[in-house]
Amino acid sequence: MKLFTRSTALLFTALAPLPALAQAVPADATQAVANIANPYGLSALWGQGDLIARGTLVALGIMSASTWYILVTKVLEQHVLFRKAREAGQKFWKSGTVADGVKALSADSPFHAIAATGVGAFEHHEGSLVENIDLNTWITLSIQRAVEQIVNRLQGGLAVLATVGSTAPFVGLFGTVWGIYHALTAIGIAGQASIDKVAGPVGEALIMTALGLATAVPAVLGYNWLVRRNKVAVEKLRGFASDLHSVLVSGKIAGRQAAASAPRPEQQAGQRAAAQAA
């Protein structure tokens, strides 16, 4: 017990000068250690990199900028389409006629384009080569083409996101391999492998992999999100087109049946002549 007490006293005696030494350290020296700049950051990678390394960084930058541009523009485009879908439900189907419904929609609405195409196919079916096609098929084809054009515009840019998401990690990996190759070459030329000659260049090379992943992840997530939203938009377009087709075809078929049941002028003249001869 006496030995333990004596050891504790000696320990506290040895540690007593430490607070005084800590206070004696200048504050400027501590701040200088904290403010040491990292000599192996992205700026060093750009400044010390060769043409291939800089080209890889530029390629990743273009991919990232393209990804975010497409994401923002496509989300805004889809938002406008959903708003126009609500407008079509509130204005078009509450109109008295299809023509009034087309006028009620704004000219930049995709639903206006579909309705105008259907009305045009309905009105200009006779007196041309397409008269050989029955009205039902002609209206169906016309409306379907209008819908497909809008769907193609909605899908524009998604191929870029898919390409970026699948290739950006490999582009970053290529930059990493190239940077490590140059780091090992420099170490071999210098003839020594100290920690500063290995950690710095290898760390700079690994930045390429991080940039590749940072570019690919938003592209993949954005692609999946936009595809899901596009499916909802396409369902709205095709539902509107189907209802419009039913309205147009039903009205035209009734009119054509009435016209077919009535005799033509030459038939009427022949009937009168036959009656007189009798």
C-alpha positions in Angstrom: 0.0 0.0 0.0 2.8 2.4 0.8 4.5 1.5 -2.5 1.3 2.3 -4.4 0.9 5.6 -2.6 4.5 6.5 -3.4 4.1 5.6 -7.1 1.0 7.8 -7.4 2.7 10.7 -5.8 5.7 10.4 -8.2 3.3 10.2 -11.2 1.5 13.4 -10.3 4.9 15.1 -9.6 6.0 14.1 -13.2 2.8 15.4 -14.8 2.7 18.7 -12.9 4.8 20.7 -15.4 2.7 19.6 -18.5 0.0 22.4 -18.1 2.7 25.0 -17.9 4.4 23.6 -21.0 1.1 23.6 -22.9 0.6 27.3 -21.9 4.2 28.0 -23.0 3.5 26.8 -26.6 2.8 29.9 -28.7 -0.8 30.2 -30.1 0.6 31.2 -33.5 2.5 27.9 -33.8 -0.7 25.9 -33.1 -2.7 27.9 -35.6 0.0 27.5 -38.2 -0.1 23.7 -37.9 -3.9 23.8 -38.3 -3.7 26.1 -41.3 -1.3 24.0 -43.3 -2.6 23.7 -46.9 -3.1 20.3 -48.4 -0.4 20.0 -51.2 -2.1 17.0 -52.8 -5.6 18.3 -53.6 -7.5 18.8 -56.8 -5.6 21.9 -57.7 -2.3 20.0 -57.4 -3.8 17.2 -59.6 -4.7 19.7 -62.3 -1.4 21.7 -62.0 0.9 18.6 -62.0 -1.2 16.4 -64.4 -0.4 15.8 -68.0 -2.7 16.2 -71.0 -4.4 12.9 -70.4 -5.1 13.5 -66.8 -6.5 17.0 -67.5 -8.6 15.6 -70.4 -10.0 13.0 -68.0 -11.0 15.7 -65.5 -12.6 17.8 -68.3 -14.5 14.8 -69.5 -15.9 14.1 -66.0 -16.8 17.8 -65.7 -18.7 17.7 -69.0 -20.5 14.6 -67.9 -21.5 16.0 -64.6 -22.7 19.3 -66.1 -24.7 17.4 -68.7 -26.3 15.2 -66.1 -27.5 18.1 -63.9 -28.7 20.1 -67.0 -30.8 17.2 -68.2 -32.2 16.5 -64.8 -33.4 20.1 -64.3 -34.8 20.5 -67.8 -36.6 17.2 -67.8 -38.1 17.7 -64.4 -39.4 21.1 -65.5 -40.8 19.6 -68.7 -42.6 16.9 -66.9 -44.0 19.4 -64.4 -45.4 21.4 -67.3 -47.0 18.3 -68.9 -48.7 17.3 -65.6 -50.1 20.8 -65.3 -51.3 20.7 -68.9 -53.0 17.3 -68.1 -54.9 18.9 -65.3 -55.9 21.7 -67.6 -57.1 19.3 -70.2 -59.3 17.5 -67.6 -60.8 20.8 -66.5 -61.3 22.5 -69.8 -61.4 20.1 -72.8 -63.8 17.5 -71.5 -66.2 20.1 -70.2 -66.5 21.8 -73.6 -69.6 21.4 -75.8 -67.7 20.1 -78.9 -64.3 18.8 -79.7 -63.5 22.0 -81.6 -64.4 24.1 -78.6 -62.2 21.9 -76.4 -59.3 22.4 -78.8 -59.7 26.2 -78.6 -59.9 26.0 -74.8 -56.4 24.4 -74.5 -53.3 26.5 -74.7 -51.4 26.2 -78.0 -48.2 24.9 -76.3 -50.0 22.1 -74.6 -49.2 18.5 -75.8 -52.9 17.7 -75.4 -53.8 20.5 -77.8 -51.5 18.9 -80.4 -53.1 15.5 -80.0 -56.6 17.0 -80.1 -55.8 19.1 -83.2 -54.3 16.1 -84.9 -57.4 14.1 -84.3 -59.7 16.8 -85.5 -57.6 17.3 -88.6 -57.8 13.5 -89.4 -61.5 13.6 -88.8 -62.1 16.6 -91.2 -59.7 15.8 -94.0 -60.3 12.1 -94.4 -62.3 12.3 -97.6 -61.2 13.5 -101.0 -57.6 12.2 -100.8 -55.6 9.0 -101.0 -56.3 8.3 -97.3 -60.0 7.9 -98.2 -59.1 4.4 -99.1 -58.3 3.8 -95.4 -61.4 3.5 -93.1 -61.9 6.4 -90.8 -61.4 4.4 -87.6 -57.9 3.3 -88.7 -57.0 6.7 -90.1 -57.9 8.5 -86.9 -56.1 5.9 -84.8 -52.9 6.2 -86.8 -52.9 10.0 -86.8 -53.5 10.3 -83.0 -50.9 7.5 -82.3 -48.3 9.4 -84.4 -48.9 12.6 -82.4 -48.6 10.7 -79.1 -45.4 9.0 -80.2 -43.8 12.4 -81.1 -44.5 13.7 -77.7 -43.2 10.6 -76.0 -40.0 10.8 -78.0 -39.5 14.4 -76.8 -40.1 13.2 -73.2 -37.4 10.5 -73.6 -34.9 12.9 -75.1 -31.8 13.1 -72.9 -32.4 9.9 -71.0 -29.9 8.1 -73.2 -27.2 10.6 -72.0 -28.0 9.9 -68.4 -27.8 6.1 -69.0 -24.4 6.6 -70.8 -23.0 8.8 -68.1 -24.2 6.4 -65.3 -22.5 3.4 -67.0 -19.3 5.0 -68.2 -18.3 7.7 -65.6 -16.9 5.2 -63.1 -14.7 3.7 -65.8 -13.5 7.1 -66.9 -12.6 7.9 -63.3 -10.9 4.5 -62.9 -8.9 5.2 -66.1 -7.7 8.5 -64.6 -6.7 6.7 -61.4 -4.7 4.0 -63.2 -3.0 6.6 -65.3 -2.1 8.7 -62.2 -0.8 5.6 -60.3 1.3 4.7 -63.3 3.0 8.1 -63.3 3.4 8.0 -59.6 5.2 4.6 -59.7 7.3 5.9 -62.7 8.4 8.9 -60.7 9.3 6.7 -57.7 11.3 4.4 -59.9 13.2 7.3 -61.4 13.9 8.9 -58.0 15.1 5.5 -56.6 13.4 5.9 -53.3 9.9 5.2 -52.0 9.3 7.5 -49.1 5.8 8.1 -47.8 5.6 11.6 -49.3 6.5 10.3 -52.8 3.9 7.6 -52.6 0.9 9.0 -50.6 0.7 12.3 -52.6 0.5 11.0 -56.2 -1.6 8.0 -55.3 -4.0 10.2 -53.3 -4.3 12.5 -56.3 -5.0 9.6 -58.6 -7.7 8.3 -56.3 -9.5 11.6 -56.6 -10.3 10.6 -60.2 -12.2 7.5 -58.9 -14.2 9.7 -56.4 -15.1 12.2 -59.2 -16.2 9.3 -61.4 -18.5 8.0 -58.7 -19.8 11.4 -57.9 -20.7 11.9 -61.5 -22.3 8.4 -62.1 -24.5 8.2 -59.0 -26.7 11.3 -59.7 -27.0 10.1 -63.4 -28.2 6.6 -62.4 -30.6 7.9 -59.7 -31.9 10.7 -62.0 -32.4 8.3 -64.9 -34.5 5.9 -62.9 -36.6 8.7 -61.4 -37.3 10.3 -64.8 -38.2 7.0 -66.4 -40.8 6.4 -63.6 -42.2 9.9 -64.1 -42.3 9.4 -67.8 -44.4 6.3 -67.5 -47.0 8.3 -65.6 -46.9 11.1 -68.2 -47.3 8.6 -71.1 -50.3 7.0 -69.4 -52.0 10.4 -69.2 -51.2 11.1 -72.9 -52.5 7.7 -74.1 -55.6 7.9 -71.9 -56.5 11.3 -73.4 -55.8 10.0 -76.9 -58.0 7.0 -76.3 -60.9 9.0 -75.1 -60.5 11.5 -78.0 -60.4 8.7 -80.5 -63.7 7.2 -79.1 -65.4 10.6 -79.4 -64.3 11.3 -82.9 -65.0 7.8 -84.3 -68.4 7.5 -82.8 -69.5 10.8 -84.2 -68.1 10.2 -87.7 -69.5 6.6 -87.9 -73.0 7.8 -87.1 -72.7 10.6 -89.7 -71.4 8.2 -92.4 -74.1 5.6 -91.7 -76.8 8.3 -92.1 -75.2 9.4 -95.4 -75.0 5.9 -96.6 -78.6 5.2 -95.9 -79.7 8.2 -98.0 -79.8 7.7 -101.8 -77.4 9.7 -104.0 -78.8 12.4 -106.4 -78.2 10.2 -109.5 -79.9 7.3 -107.8 -82.9 9.6 -107.0 -83.0 10.7 -110.7 -83.0 7.0 -111.8 -85.7 6.2 -109.4 -87.9 9.0 -110.7 -87.3 8.0 -114.3 -88.2 4.4 -113.5 -91.4 5.6 -111.8 -92.4 7.7 -114.8 -91.8 4.9 -117.2 -93.9 2.6 -115.1 
